Amino acid sequence: RWGGSEFRLMEFERYGVPQYRVLVGSLQVMGALGALVGLVNDTIGALATGGLMLMMLIGVAVRLRIHDAPREMAQAAFFAALNGVLLYLHLT
């Protein structure tokens, strides 16, 4: 197993959505690859960063739903904002 995989598995169980762990991981990998392709193709970059932003916003919403502390939401909020900036740059 890769480092931290047990922790991530426990986190998805804590969120109440363990069945989405593989899907979320796959979407994150595809989003990261799309963001790299976005360096040369703005359409793919916009789709990838928009998807990653949406995924991170959903992550913040899930953490709000389970009443996590704000510090627990900071990473997802940061990456949502970062991908929002990248999306804006691809669209302008």
C-alpha positions in Angstrom: 0.0 0.0 0.0 1.0 3.6 -0.6 1.9 5.7 2.4 -1.2 7.1 4.2 -3.7 4.8 2.5 -5.0 3.4 5.8 -5.6 6.9 7.0 -7.4 7.9 3.8 -9.6 4.8 4.1 -10.5 5.6 7.6 -11.3 9.2 6.6 -13.7 8.1 3.9 -15.4 5.8 6.4 -15.6 8.8 8.8 -17.2 10.9 6.1 -19.8 8.1 5.6 -18.8 7.6 1.9 -16.3 4.7 1.8 -17.8 3.5 -1.5 -16.5 6.6 -3.3 -12.8 6.3 -2.3 -11.6 4.7 -5.5 -13.8 7.0 -7.7 -12.5 10.2 -5.9 -8.9 9.0 -6.2 -9.3 8.2 -9.9 -11.0 11.6 -10.5 -8.1 13.4 -8.7 -5.5 11.6 -10.8 -7.4 12.4 -14.0 -7.8 16.0 -12.9 -4.1 16.3 -12.2 -3.2 14.9 -15.6 -5.8 17.2 -17.2 -4.3 20.2 -15.4 -0.9 19.3 -16.8 -2.3 19.0 -20.3 -3.9 22.3 -19.6 -0.4 23.9 -19.8 -0.8 23.5 -23.6 -4.6 23.2 -24.1 -6.8 25.7 -22.3 -10.1 23.8 -22.9 -8.8 20.7 -21.2 -7.1 22.8 -18.5 -10.4 24.6 -17.8 -12.3 21.3 -17.6 -9.8 19.7 -15.3 -9.3 22.6 -12.9 -13.1 23.2 -12.9 -13.6 19.6 -12.0 -11.0 19.6 -9.3 -12.4 22.9 -7.8 -15.9 21.3 -7.7 -14.5 18.2 -6.0 -12.7 20.2 -3.4 -15.9 22.3 -2.7 -17.8 19.0 -2.3 -15.0 18.0 0.2 -15.6 21.2 2.2 -19.3 20.5 2.2 -18.8 17.0 3.4 -16.6 18.2 6.2 -19.2 20.8 7.2 -21.9 18.1 7.2 -19.9 16.0 9.7 -19.0 19.1 11.8 -15.2 19.0 11.3 -13.1 21.8 12.7 -12.2 24.6 10.3 -8.6 23.5 10.3 -9.7 20.1 9.0 -11.4 22.0 6.0 -8.4 24.3 5.3 -6.7 22.0 2.8 -9.8 21.3 0.7 -10.7 25.0 0.8 -7.2 26.0 -0.3 -7.2 23.6 -3.2 -10.7 24.7 -4.2 -9.5 28.4 -4.3 -6.3 27.4 -6.1 -8.2 25.5 -8.8 -10.7 28.4 -9.0 -7.8 30.8 -9.9 -6.4 28.3 -12.4 -9.9 27.9 -14.0 -10.2 31.7 -14.2 -6.7 31.9 -15.9 -7.7 29.2 -18.4 -11.0 31.1 -19.3 -9.4 34.5 -19.8 
